[in-house]
Amino acid sequence: MKILVCISKTPDTTSKIAFKNGNTQFEDAGVQWIINPYDEWYALIRAIELKEKNPTATIHLISVGGADVDPILRKAFALGGDEGYRVDTDNSDSYYIASQIAAIATQNQYDLIFTGKETIDYNGSSIGGTLAELLNLPFISLATKFELEGQTATVTREIDGGEEVATVQLPLVVSCAKGVAEQRIPNMRGIMAARTKPLKVVAPVAVEALTSVVNYELRPTKTGVKMVAADNVAELVRLLHEEAKVI
Amino acid sequence: MSVLIFLDQADGQIKKSAYELLSYGSSIAKQKGIAAEAVVLGNVSTDLAALGKYGVQKVYIVDGAGFQHVDAQVYAAAVSDVATQVGASIVVFSHNQTGKAVAPRVAARLKAGYVSGACALPDFSNGFVVKKTVFSGKAFANVQIHTPIVVIALNPNSYQIQEADGVAIVAPLSIAVAPASIQVTKVNKVSGEIPLAEADIVVSGGRGLKGPENWGIIEDLASSLHAATACSRPVADAHWRPHHEHVGQTGFQIAPNLYIAIGISGAIQHLAGVNRSKVIVVINKDPEAPFFKAADYGIVGDAFEIVPQLTAAIKKLG
């Protein structure tokens, strides 16, 4: 069985968000980069667990980006995975990125492709679905549990106001949310092994990006909190009712 | 040329987010001077002609048993076929569970530029630019779409529902429905609770509540406001509350009209899940809690005293 895990590089969750060059680029000075948490904690770890049950499985990692992504792929290798691909490009349009992953996926014919449910920077939640369409595969989004029995996957997914359990035949694309796996910390053996795992840098296939970011803006900060005395709860209710008009 | 609005349904009823989307899609159609039309997959008991009130001129209904559960492949094929058949140039979805599964596939099928998490009407002054939330609500990106066909997924609770007079034409449409690849075997609905994603008001508790046995005051306050209940990550991790209540960076990201945080200090990861709320109230005994900086209203004090008083005062409001 062959599994592909899509990995994205994102700023650490505690990063200060700021922009530069006329608000056209993310200000990355002093920013710690991490594996997108959904890609790591859920998608990658679940793939590793599947391989632990079925040692003949192979796990490929893929990321689309510049050389600055390599350390992130090495971090992912420290947790697990056998081989990696980096498609060498800076483009960030979801169709463009999914097309790059689709090109590698078509070469290698994976049984299972995992993505995180979204990246914590762009919040697109679009690579998995786009990829599934390009590959003409079934797509389960926002999976919270994933079990495999032969070629049949049993997946629990979020729906509005609850969850749904479904069975699907491989091959399949799954976007992973909280619940699919538990976070792990890499061990020393993993960290040592990560250095020598094969990481292929490949040129992008010719695809046109369909969108581009014009600029960014920060969310306006709150103008200041209005404090209400602890012995005057009625005043808070009045403010919410008359001023904010939310109750 | 038209705007095609995908109406998401659950149990035969059009969802609340679909009404926001009708208003949003109809407003885009007005901006562009083109028709606003909607599509529903499967049977619904909602009065579709009455959706004209929200500015839509026509509602296409595609009947079929294959739409009972969301199979992204089946839904995307159907919506794309409808879009092509009716000549839609802009297709809009809610950025909810269904939208996240279906919209990117539709965009890929139509080779349309796709913007998800949109939070405002497009700007046509320089091409086709859509504003979306990024960095978990901490910022926005203005995204230019370069293709003749466009797919947009709108954040729930980010566009005001607008009502006027109007009756829509309901037009059945027949298209070939693709065979399903996903077999749904079980559906677990959380009954009796207001779904977090659709709630106008959310009451949320943190570690300051000291233990699961103290959640009664949160539930009472929530019920007095017809609100959903939520919690911070440490609370979910300690299994005081179920994981589906966890809001924050790695839990649910919500955007209610009112978010009341009780005993939550306001770590940056928590704020990332709630900073799209219109009004934030923070109740915390620590005056230095960082959450106060992100709040609109605050009370410093003991939650166990303040929350029951708050519930009583709200009940008085009727």
Boltz contact constraints between the chains, C-beta under 6 A:
constraints:
  - contact:
      token1: [A, 13]
      token2: [B, 249]
      max_distance: 6.0
  - contact:
      token1: [A, 13]
      token2: [B, 269]
      max_distance: 6.0
  - contact:
      token1: [A, 14]
      token2: [B, 268]
      max_distance: 6.0
  - contact:
      token1: [A, 17]
      token2: [B, 135]
      max_distance: 6.0
  - contact:
      token1: [A, 17]
      token2: [B, 138]
      max_distance: 6.0
  - contact:
      token1: [A, 17]
      token2: [B, 139]
      max_distance: 6.0
  - contact:
      token1: [A, 37]
      token2: [B, 250]
      max_distance: 6.0
  - contact:
      token1: [A, 120]
      token2: [B, 136]
      max_distance: 6.0
  - contact:
      token1: [A, 121]
      token2: [B, 135]
      max_distance: 6.0
  - contact:
      token1: [A, 122]
      token2: [B, 134]
      max_distance: 6.0
  - contact:
      token1: [A, 123]
      token2: [B, 117]
      max_distance: 6.0
  - contact:
      token1: [A, 123]
      token2: [B, 134]
      max_distance: 6.0
  - contact:
      token1: [A, 124]
      token2: [B, 116]
      max_distance: 6.0
  - contact:
      token1: [A, 125]
      token2: [B, 100]
      max_distance: 6.0
  - contact:
      token1: [A, 125]
      token2: [B, 116]
      max_distance: 6.0
  - contact:
      token1: [A, 126]
      token2: [B, 104]
      max_distance: 6.0
  - contact:
      token1: [A, 126]
      token2: [B, 114]
      max_distance: 6.0
  - contact:
      token1: [A, 126]
      token2: [B, 116]
      max_distance: 6.0
  - contact:
      token1: [A, 129]
      token2: [B, 104]
      max_distance: 6.0
  - contact:
      token1: [A, 129]
      token2: [B, 105]
      max_distance: 6.0
  - contact:
      token1: [A, 130]
      token2: [B, 104]
      max_distance: 6.0
  - contact:
      token1: [A, 130]
      token2: [B, 108]
      max_distance: 6.0
  - contact:
      token1: [A, 133]
      token2: [B, 105]
      max_distance: 6.0
  - contact:
      token1: [A, 133]
      token2: [B, 108]
      max_distance: 6.0
  - contact:
      token1: [A, 133]
      token2: [B, 109]
      max_distance: 6.0
  - contact:
      token1: [A, 134]
      token2: [B, 108]
      max_distance: 6.0
  - contact:
      token1: [A, 138]
      token2: [B, 73]
      max_distance: 6.0
  - contact:
      token1: [A, 138]
      token2: [B, 181]
      max_distance: 6.0
  - contact:
      token1: [A, 138]
      token2: [B, 182]
      max_distance: 6.0
  - contact:
      token1: [A, 139]
      token2: [B, 72]
      max_distance: 6.0
  - contact:
      token1: [A, 141]
      token2: [B, 100]
      max_distance: 6.0
  - contact:
      token1: [A, 141]
      token2: [B, 101]
      max_distance: 6.0
  - contact:
      token1: [A, 142]
      token2: [B, 97]
      max_distance: 6.0
  - contact:
      token1: [A, 158]
      token2: [B, 97]
      max_distance: 6.0
  - contact:
      token1: [A, 159]
      token2: [B, 97]
      max_distance: 6.0
  - contact:
      token1: [A, 160]
      token2: [B, 10]
      max_distance: 6.0
  - contact:
      token1: [A, 160]
      token2: [B, 97]
      max_distance: 6.0
  - contact:
      token1: [A, 160]
      token2: [B, 195]
      max_distance: 6.0
  - contact:
      token1: [A, 160]
      token2: [B, 197]
      max_distance: 6.0
  - contact:
      token1: [A, 161]
      token2: [B, 189]
      max_distance: 6.0
  - contact:
      token1: [A, 161]
      token2: [B, 190]
      max_distance: 6.0
  - contact:
      token1: [A, 161]
      token2: [B, 195]
      max_distance: 6.0
  - contact:
      token1: [A, 162]
      token2: [B, 188]
      max_distance: 6.0
  - contact:
      token1: [A, 162]
      token2: [B, 189]
      max_distance: 6.0
  - contact:
      token1: [A, 162]
      token2: [B, 190]
      max_distance: 6.0
  - contact:
      token1: [A, 163]
      token2: [B, 188]
      max_distance: 6.0
  - contact:
      token1: [A, 164]
      token2: [B, 184]
      max_distance: 6.0
  - contact:
      token1: [A, 164]
      token2: [B, 187]
      max_distance: 6.0
  - contact:
      token1: [A, 165]
      token2: [B, 185]
      max_distance: 6.0
  - contact:
      token1: [A, 165]
      token2: [B, 186]
      max_distance: 6.0
  - contact:
      token1: [A, 166]
      token2: [B, 182]
      max_distance: 6.0
  - contact:
      token1: [A, 166]
      token2: [B, 184]
      max_distance: 6.0
  - contact:
      token1: [A, 167]
      token2: [B, 183]
      max_distance: 6.0
  - contact:
      token1: [A, 167]
      token2: [B, 185]
      max_distance: 6.0
  - contact:
      token1: [A, 168]
      token2: [B, 182]
      max_distance: 6.0
  - contact:
      token1: [A, 210]
      token2: [B, 113]
      max_distance: 6.0
  - contact:
      token1: [A, 210]
      token2: [B, 146]
      max_distance: 6.0
  - contact:
      token1: [A, 210]
      token2: [B, 147]
      max_distance: 6.0
  - contact:
      token1: [A, 211]
      token2: [B, 113]
      max_distance: 6.0
  - contact:
      token1: [A, 211]
      token2: [B, 143]
      max_distance: 6.0
  - contact:
      token1: [A, 211]
      token2: [B, 145]
      max_distance: 6.0
  - contact:
      token1: [A, 212]
      token2: [B, 144]
      max_distance: 6.0
  - contact:
      token1: [A, 213]
      token2: [B, 141]
      max_distance: 6.0
  - contact:
      token1: [A, 213]
      token2: [B, 143]
      max_distance: 6.0
  - contact:
      token1: [A, 214]
      token2: [B, 129]
      max_distance: 6.0
  - contact:
      token1: [A, 214]
      token2: [B, 142]
      max_distance: 6.0
  - contact:
      token1: [A, 214]
      token2: [B, 144]
      max_distance: 6.0
  - contact:
      token1: [A, 215]
      token2: [B, 142]
      max_distance: 6.0
  - contact:
      token1: [A, 216]
      token2: [B, 139]
      max_distance: 6.0
  - contact:
      token1: [A, 216]
      token2: [B, 141]
      max_distance: 6.0
  - contact:
      token1: [A, 217]
      token2: [B, 140]
      max_distance: 6.0
  - contact:
      token1: [A, 218]
      token2: [B, 139]
      max_distance: 6.0
  - contact:
      token1: [A, 219]
      token2: [B, 138]
      max_distance: 6.0
  - contact:
      token1: [A, 219]
      token2: [B, 139]
      max_distance: 6.0
  - contact:
      token1: [A, 225]
      token2: [B, 292]
      max_distance: 6.0
  - contact:
      token1: [A, 225]
      token2: [B, 295]
      max_distance: 6.0
  - contact:
      token1: [A, 225]
      token2: [B, 298]
      max_distance: 6.0
  - contact:
      token1: [A, 226]
      token2: [B, 297]
      max_distance: 6.0
  - contact:
      token1: [A, 227]
      token2: [B, 298]
      max_distance: 6.0
  - contact:
      token1: [A, 228]
      token2: [B, 299]
      max_distance: 6.0
  - contact:
      token1: [A, 230]
      token2: [B, 299]
      max_distance: 6.0
  - contact:
      token1: [A, 230]
      token2: [B, 301]
      max_distance: 6.0
  - contact:
      token1: [A, 230]
      token2: [B, 306]
      max_distance: 6.0
  - contact:
      token1: [A, 233]
      token2: [B, 306]
      max_distance: 6.0
  - contact:
      token1: [A, 233]
      token2: [B, 309]
      max_distance: 6.0
  - contact:
      token1: [A, 233]
      token2: [B, 310]
      max_distance: 6.0
  - contact:
      token1: [A, 233]
      token2: [B, 313]
      max_distance: 6.0
  - contact:
      token1: [A, 234]
      token2: [B, 313]
      max_distance: 6.0
  - contact:
      token1: [A, 237]
      token2: [B, 313]
      max_distance: 6.0
  - contact:
      token1: [A, 237]
      token2: [B, 314]
      max_distance: 6.0
  - contact:
      token1: [A, 244]
      token2: [B, 279]
      max_distance: 6.0
  - contact:
      token1: [A, 246]
      token2: [B, 257]
      max_distance: 6.0
  - contact:
      token1: [A, 246]
      token2: [B, 258]
      max_distance: 6.0
  - contact:
      token1: [A, 246]
      token2: [B, 279]
      max_distance: 6.0
